[in-house]
Amino acid sequence: MKNKDFKDLLMGIDQARNIHAGKLKTGRVFKFNPNIVKRIRMKLHASQITFAHMIGVSVDTLQNWEQGRRRPEGPALALLKVAEANPRIVMEALHA
């Protein structure tokens, strides 16, 4: 690993520690609204079962997101953000 890359990595770890300790605010905060998931699904004219299979989650997980009991995280949240901006591109990319 190059010296600059290593220093950047250490700086990122230090920032993460400070954010976790409450000494530093996050740079970006993504707010999640459960209605977004249902809106995306409706734009695609997909049932819960079809949409869940399309994005690779269980129907129970999708229902929990839509009803606000749980929040998507990581790759699922990223995929939903892309789908919110352009649902058709996600549909085409996932060959649904």
MOPAC internal coordinates of N, CA, C and O (Angstrom, degrees):
PM7 1SCF
backbone

  N    0.0000 0     0.00 0     0.00 0    0    0    0
  C    1.4482 1     0.00 0     0.00 0    1    0    0
  C    1.5302 1   108.01 1     0.00 0    2    1    0
  O    1.2310 1   121.28 1   -43.22 1    3    2    1
  N    1.3112 1   115.15 1   136.78 1    3    2    1
  C    1.4559 1   119.56 1  -179.95 1    5    3    2
  C    1.5237 1   110.24 1   -71.20 1    6    5    3
  O    1.2310 1   120.92 1   -26.88 1    7    6    5
  N    1.3099 1   115.84 1   153.12 1    7    6    5
  C    1.4586 1   122.15 1  -176.68 1    9    7    6
  C    1.5353 1   111.81 1   -58.19 1   10    9    7
  O    1.2310 1   119.89 1   136.57 1   11   10    9
  N    1.3334 1   117.82 1   -43.43 1   11   10    9
  C    1.4640 1   121.30 1  -179.36 1   13   11   10
  C    1.5337 1   110.58 1   -64.28 1   14   13   11
  O    1.2310 1   120.64 1   137.67 1   15   14   13
  N    1.3335 1   116.38 1   -42.33 1   15   14   13
  C    1.4625 1   120.26 1   178.60 1   17   15   14
  C    1.5265 1   110.77 1   -61.91 1   18   17   15
  O    1.2310 1   120.80 1   139.43 1   19   18   17
  N    1.3306 1   116.08 1   -40.57 1   19   18   17
  C    1.4635 1   120.45 1   179.84 1   21   19   18
  C    1.5234 1   110.62 1   -65.17 1   22   21   19
  O    1.2310 1   120.48 1   138.03 1   23   22   21
  N    1.3327 1   116.69 1   -41.97 1   23   22   21
  C    1.4761 1   120.49 1   178.12 1   25   23   22
  C    1.5321 1   110.52 1   -63.71 1   26   25   23
  O    1.2310 1   120.21 1   139.48 1   27   26   25
  N    1.3329 1   117.20 1   -40.52 1   27   26   25
  C    1.4758 1   120.81 1   177.41 1   29   27   26
  C    1.5255 1   110.79 1   -62.52 1   30   29   27
  O    1.2310 1   120.85 1   139.43 1   31   30   29
  N    1.3246 1   115.99 1   -40.57 1   31   30   29
  C    1.4603 1   120.75 1   178.76 1   33   31   30
  C    1.5318 1   110.40 1   -63.20 1   34   33   31
  O    1.2310 1   120.37 1   133.96 1   35   34   33
  N    1.3092 1   116.90 1   -46.04 1   35   34   33
  C    1.4638 1   120.83 1   179.08 1   37   35   34
  C    1.5308 1   111.04 1   -62.82 1   38   37   35
  O    1.2310 1   120.34 1   140.77 1   39   38   37
  N    1.3271 1   116.96 1   -39.23 1   39   38   37
  C    1.4531 1   120.51 1   178.56 1   41   39   38
  C    1.5345 1   109.99 1   -63.55 1   42   41   39
  O    1.2310 1   120.28 1   138.65 1   43   42   41
  N    1.3416 1   117.08 1   -41.35 1   43   42   41
  C    1.4551 1   121.04 1   178.24 1   45   43   42
  C    1.5191 1   112.29 1   -62.81 1   46   45   43
  O    1.2310 1   120.69 1   138.64 1   47   46   45
  N    1.3237 1   116.29 1   -41.36 1   47   46   45
  C    1.4670 1   120.58 1   178.19 1   49   47   46
  C    1.5168 1   110.10 1   -64.27 1   50   49   47
  O    1.2310 1   120.29 1   138.26 1   51   50   49
  N    1.3204 1   117.05 1   -41.74 1   51   50   49
  C    1.4662 1   121.38 1   178.55 1   53   51   50
  C    1.5304 1   110.83 1   -62.98 1   54   53   51
  O    1.2310 1   120.30 1   138.10 1   55   54   53
  N    1.3202 1   117.03 1   -41.90 1   55   54   53
  C    1.4637 1   120.60 1   177.49 1   57   55   54
  C    1.5226 1   111.20 1   -63.82 1   58   57   55
  O    1.2310 1   120.56 1   138.84 1   59   58   57
  N    1.3236 1   116.54 1   -41.16 1   59   58   57
  C    1.4685 1   120.13 1   178.68 1   61   59   58
  C    1.5252 1   110.85 1   -61.74 1   62   61   59
  O    1.2310 1   120.51 1   138.33 1   63   62   61
  N    1.3153 1   116.63 1   -41.67 1   63   62   61
  C    1.4790 1   120.44 1   177.26 1   65   63   62
  C    1.5287 1   110.81 1   -60.85 1   66   65   63
  O    1.2310 1   120.77 1   135.21 1   67   66   65
  N    1.3268 1   116.13 1   -44.79 1   67   66   65
  C    1.4649 1   119.92 1  -178.88 1   69   67   66
  C    1.5226 1   111.96 1   -66.38 1   70   69   67
  O    1.2310 1   119.95 1   143.36 1   71   70   69
  N    1.3143 1   117.70 1   -36.64 1   71   70   69
  C    1.4646 1   121.25 1   176.77 1   73   71   70
  C    1.5170 1   109.18 1   -65.72 1   74   73   71
  O    1.2310 1   120.53 1   134.88 1   75   74   73
  N    1.3220 1   116.59 1   -45.12 1   75   74   73
  C    1.4620 1   121.08 1  -179.56 1   77   75   74
  C    1.5310 1   111.13 1   -63.24 1   78   77   75
  O    1.2310 1   120.10 1   144.23 1   79   78   77
  N    1.3171 1   117.41 1   -35.77 1   79   78   77
  C    1.4603 1   122.01 1   179.91 1   81   79   78
  C    1.5256 1   112.48 1   -80.49 1   82   81   79
  O    1.2310 1   120.13 1   173.57 1   83   82   81
  N    1.3374 1   117.36 1    -6.43 1   83   82   81
  C    1.4584 1   120.84 1  -179.87 1   85   83   82
  C    1.5150 1   113.97 1    82.59 1   86   85   83
  O    1.2310 1   120.16 1  -168.24 1   87   86   85
  N    1.3165 1   117.30 1    11.76 1   87   86   85
  C    1.4643 1   121.40 1  -179.65 1   89   87   86
  C    1.5236 1   112.57 1   -87.39 1   90   89   87
  O    1.2310 1   120.69 1   165.90 1   91   90   89
  N    1.3207 1   116.29 1   -14.10 1   91   90   89
  C    1.4509 1   121.75 1  -176.08 1   93   91   90
  C    1.5207 1   108.73 1  -142.53 1   94   93   91
  O    1.2310 1   120.54 1   -39.92 1   95   94   93
  N    1.3256 1   116.57 1   140.08 1   95   94   93
  C    1.4614 1   120.11 1   177.70 1   97   95   94
  C    1.5269 1   109.62 1   -87.18 1   98   97   95
  O    1.2310 1   121.20 1   -27.49 1   99   98   97
  N    1.3220 1   115.31 1   152.51 1   99   98   97
  C    1.4593 1   119.75 1   178.68 1  101   99   98
  C    1.5220 1   110.19 1   -69.36 1  102  101   99
  O    1.2310 1   121.26 1   -27.58 1  103  102  101
  N    1.3252 1   115.20 1   152.42 1  103  102  101
  C    1.4568 1   120.73 1   179.47 1  105  103  102
  C    1.5173 1   112.55 1   -74.73 1  106  105  103
  O    1.2310 1   121.02 1   143.59 1  107  106  105
  N    1.3287 1   115.65 1   -36.41 1  107  106  105
  C    1.4613 1   120.78 1  -179.82 1  109  107  106
  C    1.5192 1   108.28 1  -135.46 1  110  109  107
  O    1.2310 1   121.52 1   -40.87 1  111  110  109
  N    1.3033 1   114.70 1   139.13 1  111  110  109
  C    1.4578 1   120.06 1   175.59 1  113  111  110
  C    1.5180 1   107.16 1  -127.85 1  114  113  111
  O    1.2310 1   120.83 1   -56.52 1  115  114  113
  N    1.3336 1   116.03 1   123.48 1  115  114  113
  C    1.4510 1   120.29 1   177.70 1  117  115  114
  C    1.5147 1   108.61 1   -98.14 1  118  117  115
  O    1.2310 1   121.10 1   -58.87 1  119  118  117
  N    1.3053 1   115.50 1   121.13 1  119  118  117
  C    1.4591 1   120.03 1   176.42 1  121  119  118
  C    1.5128 1   108.10 1   -92.89 1  122  121  119
  O    1.2310 1   121.31 1   -39.77 1  123  122  121
  N    1.3164 1   115.10 1   140.23 1  123  122  121
  C    1.4465 1   120.18 1  -177.70 1  125  123  122
  C    1.5229 1   109.46 1  -113.67 1  126  125  123
  O    1.2310 1   121.30 1   -49.52 1  127  126  125
  N    1.3159 1   115.12 1   130.48 1  127  126  125
  C    1.4511 1   121.91 1   176.24 1  129  127  126
  C    1.5284 1   107.14 1  -116.40 1  130  129  127
  O    1.2310 1   119.90 1   -58.68 1  131  130  129
  N    1.3442 1   117.80 1   121.32 1  131  130  129
  C    1.4646 1   119.85 1  -177.68 1  133  131  130
  C    1.5296 1   113.77 1   -56.76 1  134  133  131
  O    1.2310 1   120.14 1   152.96 1  135  134  133
  N    1.3239 1   117.34 1   -27.04 1  135  134  133
  C    1.4646 1   120.32 1  -179.81 1  137  135  134
  C    1.5212 1   112.33 1   -65.13 1  138  137  135
  O    1.2310 1   120.57 1   156.29 1  139  138  137
  N    1.3288 1   116.52 1   -23.71 1  139  138  137
  C    1.4648 1   120.50 1  -178.98 1  141  139  138
  C    1.5272 1   110.37 1   -61.71 1  142  141  139
  O    1.2310 1   120.58 1   136.06 1  143  142  141
  N    1.3294 1   116.50 1   -43.94 1  143  142  141
  C    1.4674 1   120.24 1  -177.36 1  145  143  142
  C    1.5221 1   110.18 1   -61.33 1  146  145  143
  O    1.2310 1   120.76 1   133.45 1  147  146  145
  N    1.3092 1   116.16 1   -46.55 1  147  146  145
  C    1.4624 1   119.47 1  -179.38 1  149  147  146
  C    1.5319 1   110.45 1   -65.34 1  150  149  147
  O    1.2310 1   120.50 1   139.95 1  151  150  149
  N    1.3269 1   116.66 1   -40.05 1  151  150  149
  C    1.4707 1   120.66 1   179.37 1  153  151  150
  C    1.5254 1   111.06 1   -61.16 1  154  153  151
  O    1.2310 1   120.59 1   136.70 1  155  154  153
  N    1.3339 1   116.47 1   -43.30 1  155  154  153
  C    1.4619 1   120.44 1   178.48 1  157  155  154
  C    1.5245 1   109.90 1   -62.12 1  158  157  155
  O    1.2310 1   121.28 1   133.57 1  159  158  157
  N    1.3257 1   115.16 1   -46.43 1  159  158  157
  C    1.4677 1   120.24 1  -179.42 1  161  159  158
  C    1.5197 1   111.05 1   -60.55 1  162  161  159
  O    1.2310 1   120.45 1   138.80 1  163  162  161
  N    1.3198 1   116.74 1   -41.20 1  163  162  161
  C    1.4667 1   120.71 1  -179.29 1  165  163  162
  C    1.5329 1   110.93 1   -67.98 1  166  165  163
  O    1.2310 1   120.06 1   143.39 1  167  166  165
  N    1.3416 1   117.49 1   -36.61 1  167  166  165
  C    1.4692 1   120.40 1   177.31 1  169  167  166
  C    1.5175 1   110.95 1   -60.89 1  170  169  167
  O    1.2310 1   120.87 1   148.15 1  171  170  169
  N    1.3245 1   115.93 1   -31.85 1  171  170  169
  C    1.4528 1   120.89 1  -179.65 1  173  171  170
  C    1.5285 1   112.31 1   -87.93 1  174  173  171
  O    1.2310 1   120.85 1   179.11 1  175  174  173
  N    1.3226 1   115.98 1    -0.89 1  175  174  173
  C    1.4684 1   121.42 1  -178.40 1  177  175  174
  C    1.5239 1   110.63 1    54.03 1  178  177  175
  O    1.2310 1   120.91 1  -136.75 1  179  178  177
  N    1.3389 1   115.87 1    43.25 1  179  178  177
  C    1.4587 1   120.97 1  -176.76 1  181  179  178
  C    1.5219 1   110.78 1  -113.20 1  182  181  179
  O    1.2310 1   121.14 1   -37.15 1  183  182  181
  N    1.3090 1   115.43 1   142.85 1  183  182  181
  C    1.4649 1   120.37 1   173.44 1  185  183  182
  C    1.5267 1   108.15 1   -72.39 1  186  185  183
  O    1.2310 1   120.40 1   -11.34 1  187  186  185
  N    1.3203 1   116.83 1   168.66 1  187  186  185
  C    1.4608 1   119.33 1   176.96 1  189  187  186
  C    1.5198 1   110.72 1   -60.49 1  190  189  187
  O    1.2310 1   120.72 1   138.51 1  191  190  189
  N    1.3161 1   116.23 1   -41.49 1  191  190  189
  C    1.4682 1   120.07 1  -179.25 1  193  191  190
  C    1.5299 1   110.56 1   -62.36 1  194  193  191
  O    1.2310 1   120.47 1   131.62 1  195  194  193
  N    1.3259 1   116.71 1   -48.38 1  195  194  193
  C    1.4665 1   121.05 1  -178.81 1  197  195  194
  C    1.5262 1   111.02 1   -62.45 1  198  197  195
  O    1.2310 1   120.31 1   133.28 1  199  198  197
  N    1.3389 1   117.01 1   -46.72 1  199  198  197
  C    1.4621 1   120.56 1  -177.99 1  201  199  198
  C    1.5289 1   110.91 1   -65.42 1  202  201  199
  O    1.2310 1   120.25 1   139.09 1  203  202  201
  N    1.3278 1   117.12 1   -40.91 1  203  202  201
  C    1.4633 1   120.35 1   178.74 1  205  203  202
  C    1.5270 1   110.43 1   -60.03 1  206  205  203
  O    1.2310 1   120.43 1   133.94 1  207  206  205
  N    1.3203 1   116.77 1   -46.06 1  207  206  205
  C    1.4677 1   120.10 1   178.29 1  209  207  206
  C    1.5224 1   110.89 1   -64.97 1  210  209  207
  O    1.2310 1   120.28 1   142.74 1  211  210  209
  N    1.3186 1   117.08 1   -37.26 1  211  210  209
  C    1.4593 1   122.27 1  -178.88 1  213  211  210
  C    1.5303 1   111.22 1   -60.31 1  214  213  211
  O    1.2310 1   120.55 1   137.47 1  215  214  213
  N    1.3379 1   116.55 1   -42.53 1  215  214  213
  C    1.4681 1   119.26 1  -175.83 1  217  215  214
  C    1.5292 1   112.81 1   -98.89 1  218  217  215
  O    1.2310 1   120.78 1  -177.47 1  219  218  217
  N    1.3308 1   116.10 1     2.53 1  219  218  217
  C    1.4584 1   119.82 1   172.74 1  221  219  218
  C    1.5121 1   115.85 1    79.07 1  222  221  219
  O    1.2310 1   120.14 1  -146.22 1  223  222  221
  N    1.3327 1   117.34 1    33.78 1  223  222  221
  C    1.4658 1   121.06 1   175.62 1  225  223  222
  C    1.5241 1   109.00 1  -125.73 1  226  225  223
  O    1.2310 1   120.82 1   -14.38 1  227  226  225
  N    1.3135 1   116.04 1   165.62 1  227  226  225
  C    1.4590 1   119.06 1   177.94 1  229  227  226
  C    1.5301 1   109.36 1   -76.72 1  230  229  227
  O    1.2310 1   121.09 1   -20.99 1  231  230  229
  N    1.3090 1   115.52 1   159.01 1  231  230  229
  C    1.4637 1   120.47 1   177.45 1  233  231  230
  C    1.5282 1   109.66 1   -62.47 1  234  233  231
  O    1.2310 1   120.25 1   141.06 1  235  234  233
  N    1.3278 1   117.14 1   -38.94 1  235  234  233
  C    1.4665 1   120.65 1   177.97 1  237  235  234
  C    1.5281 1   111.41 1   -59.65 1  238  237  235
  O    1.2310 1   120.76 1   137.74 1  239  238  237
  N    1.3263 1   116.16 1   -42.26 1  239  238  237
  C    1.4697 1   120.39 1   178.47 1  241  239  238
  C    1.5200 1   110.27 1   -62.27 1  242  241  239
  O    1.2310 1   120.32 1   133.39 1  243  242  241
  N    1.3141 1   116.99 1   -46.61 1  243  242  241
  C    1.4629 1   121.06 1   178.98 1  245  243  242
  C    1.5218 1   110.92 1   -60.01 1  246  245  243
  O    1.2310 1   120.10 1   135.36 1  247  246  245
  N    1.3139 1   117.41 1   -44.64 1  247  246  245
  C    1.4621 1   121.02 1   179.42 1  249  247  246
  C    1.5309 1   110.51 1   -63.01 1  250  249  247
  O    1.2310 1   120.12 1   140.01 1  251  250  249
  N    1.3175 1   117.37 1   -39.99 1  251  250  249
  C    1.4680 1   120.36 1   177.51 1  253  251  250
  C    1.5228 1   111.38 1   -62.81 1  254  253  251
  O    1.2310 1   120.30 1   140.92 1  255  254  253
  N    1.3396 1   117.02 1   -39.08 1  255  254  253
  C    1.4651 1   119.84 1   176.99 1  257  255  254
  C    1.5184 1   110.45 1   -65.02 1  258  257  255
  O    1.2310 1   120.69 1   132.30 1  259  258  257
  N    1.3251 1   116.29 1   -47.70 1  259  258  257
  C    1.4647 1   120.09 1  -176.39 1  261  259  258
  C    1.5239 1   111.81 1   -64.31 1  262  261  259
  O    1.2310 1   120.26 1   150.05 1  263  262  261
  N    1.3204 1   117.11 1   -29.95 1  263  262  261
  C    1.4581 1   120.54 1  -178.24 1  265  263  262
  C    1.5245 1   112.23 1   -95.25 1  266  265  263
  O    1.2310 1   120.23 1  -176.99 1  267  266  265
  N    1.3346 1   117.16 1     3.01 1  267  266  265
  C    1.4592 1   121.21 1   174.83 1  269  267  266
  C    1.5162 1   114.83 1    76.19 1  270  269  267
  O    1.2310 1   119.61 1  -168.42 1  271  270  269
  N    1.3301 1   118.34 1    11.58 1  271  270  269
  C    1.4638 1   120.27 1   179.14 1  273  271  270
  C    1.5222 1   112.07 1   -78.98 1  274  273  271
  O    1.2310 1   120.86 1   153.21 1  275  274  273
  N    1.3298 1   115.95 1   -26.79 1  275  274  273
  C    1.4620 1   121.98 1   178.13 1  277  275  274
  C    1.5078 1   108.46 1  -137.46 1  278  277  275
  O    1.2310 1   120.99 1   -15.53 1  279  278  277
  N    1.3377 1   115.71 1   164.47 1  279  278  277
  C    1.4550 1   121.73 1   178.81 1  281  279  278
  C    1.5309 1   109.50 1  -122.56 1  282  281  279
  O    1.2310 1   120.60 1   -42.55 1  283  282  281
  N    1.3311 1   116.46 1   137.45 1  283  282  281
  C    1.4610 1   118.15 1   174.84 1  285  283  282
  C    1.5257 1   109.58 1   -67.44 1  286  285  283
  O    1.2310 1   120.84 1   -31.63 1  287  286  285
  N    1.3168 1   116.00 1   148.37 1  287  286  285
  C    1.4580 1   120.62 1  -179.90 1  289  287  286
  C    1.5228 1   109.68 1  -133.05 1  290  289  287
  O    1.2310 1   120.95 1   -15.35 1  291  290  289
  N    1.2919 1   115.78 1   164.65 1  291  290  289
  C    1.4604 1   122.85 1   172.96 1  293  291  290
  C    1.5100 1   113.84 1    53.85 1  294  293  291
  O    1.2310 1   120.24 1    49.55 1  295  294  293
  N    1.3347 1   117.14 1  -130.45 1  295  294  293
  C    1.4624 1   121.26 1  -176.64 1  297  295  294
  C    1.5321 1   113.43 1   -59.58 1  298  297  295
  O    1.2310 1   120.43 1   144.89 1  299  298  297
  N    1.3293 1   116.79 1   -35.11 1  299  298  297
  C    1.4741 1   119.10 1   179.53 1  301  299  298
  C    1.5207 1   110.63 1   -63.75 1  302  301  299
  O    1.2310 1   120.42 1   137.92 1  303  302  301
  N    1.3293 1   116.80 1   -42.08 1  303  302  301
  C    1.4630 1   120.36 1   178.69 1  305  303  302
  C    1.5255 1   110.37 1   -65.21 1  306  305  303
  O    1.2310 1   120.57 1   138.66 1  307  306  305
  N    1.3246 1   116.52 1   -41.34 1  307  306  305
  C    1.4660 1   120.16 1   178.44 1  309  307  306
  C    1.5263 1   110.67 1   -62.09 1  310  309  307
  O    1.2310 1   120.39 1   135.28 1  311  310  309
  N    1.3267 1   116.85 1   -44.72 1  311  310  309
  C    1.4647 1   120.78 1   179.09 1  313  311  310
  C    1.5260 1   110.91 1   -61.77 1  314  313  311
  O    1.2310 1   120.27 1   138.71 1  315  314  313
  N    1.3261 1   117.08 1   -41.29 1  315  314  313
  C    1.4654 1   120.03 1   179.08 1  317  315  314
  C    1.5291 1   111.29 1   -65.78 1  318  317  315
  O    1.2310 1   120.10 1   143.53 1  319  318  317
  N    1.3293 1   117.41 1   -36.47 1  319  318  317
  C    1.4637 1   119.71 1   177.78 1  321  319  318
  C    1.5246 1   110.93 1   -64.95 1  322  321  319
  O    1.2310 1   120.54 1   139.27 1  323  322  321
  N    1.3274 1   116.58 1   -40.73 1  323  322  321
  C    1.4669 1   120.02 1   176.45 1  325  323  322
  C    1.5226 1   109.59 1   -65.43 1  326  325  323
  O    1.2310 1   120.71 1   136.28 1  327  326  325
  N    1.3231 1   116.24 1   -43.72 1  327  326  325
  C    1.4701 1   120.71 1  -179.67 1  329  327  326
  C    1.5249 1   111.36 1   -63.88 1  330  329  327
  O    1.2310 1   120.38 1   146.54 1  331  330  329
  N    1.3258 1   116.87 1   -33.46 1  331  330  329
  C    1.4654 1   120.09 1   177.26 1  333  331  330
  C    1.5247 1   110.41 1   -64.39 1  334  333  331
  O    1.2310 1   120.79 1   138.93 1  335  334  333
  N    1.3326 1   116.09 1   -41.07 1  335  334  333
  C    1.4580 1   120.65 1  -178.71 1  337  335  334
  C    1.5287 1   111.58 1   -74.35 1  338  337  335
  O    1.2310 1   120.43 1   142.62 1  339  338  337
  N    1.3414 1   116.78 1   -37.38 1  339  338  337
  C    1.4523 1   119.84 1  -177.30 1  341  339  338
  C    1.5291 1   110.19 1  -152.48 1  342  341  339
  O    1.2310 1   120.39 1   -99.27 1  343  342  341
  N    1.3299 1   116.87 1    80.73 1  343  342  341
  C    1.4659 1   120.02 1  -176.26 1  345  343  342
  C    1.5216 1   113.87 1   -58.75 1  346  345  343
  O    1.2310 1   119.92 1   144.37 1  347  346  345
  N    1.3062 1   117.75 1   -35.63 1  347  346  345
  C    1.4716 1   119.92 1  -177.75 1  349  347  346
  C    1.5220 1   112.03 1   -64.78 1  350  349  347
  O    1.2310 1   120.62 1   142.19 1  351  350  349
  N    1.3260 1   116.43 1   -37.81 1  351  350  349
  C    1.4731 1   119.27 1  -178.55 1  353  351  350
  C    1.5226 1   109.94 1   -65.16 1  354  353  351
  O    1.2310 1   120.47 1   143.03 1  355  354  353
  N    1.3358 1   116.70 1   -36.97 1  355  354  353
  C    1.4504 1   120.14 1   177.83 1  357  355  354
  C    1.5186 1   109.60 1   -66.93 1  358  357  355
  O    1.2310 1   120.67 1   137.40 1  359  358  357
  N    1.3003 1   116.33 1   -42.60 1  359  358  357
  C    1.4687 1   120.93 1   179.74 1  361  359  358
  C    1.5268 1   110.21 1   -60.76 1  362  361  359
  O    1.2310 1   120.74 1   135.35 1  363  362  361
  N    1.3292 1   116.19 1   -44.65 1  363  362  361
  C    1.4611 1   120.15 1   179.65 1  365  363  362
  C    1.5412 1   110.91 1   -66.50 1  366  365  363
  O    1.2310 1   120.66 1   138.18 1  367  366  365
  N    1.3377 1   116.35 1   -41.82 1  367  366  365
  C    1.4580 1   120.10 1  -178.43 1  369  367  366
  C    1.5215 1   111.83 1   -65.33 1  370  369  367
  O    1.2310 1   120.59 1   146.55 1  371  370  369
  N    1.3218 1   116.48 1   -33.45 1  371  370  369
  C    1.4661 1   120.31 1  -178.63 1  373  371  370
  C    1.5226 1   112.00 1   -91.68 1  374  373  371
  O    1.2310 1   120.57 1  -174.85 1  375  374  373
  N    1.3154 1   116.51 1     5.15 1  375  374  373
  C    1.4575 1   122.72 1   177.68 1  377  375  374
  C    1.5206 1   112.79 1    55.60 1  378  377  375
  O    1.2310 1   121.16 1  -140.50 1  379  378  377
  N    1.3172 1   115.39 1    39.50 1  379  378  377
  C    1.4720 1   118.69 1  -179.18 1  381  379  378
  C    1.5126 1   110.77 1   -88.94 1  382  381  379
  O    1.2310 1   120.10 1   180.00 1  383  382  381

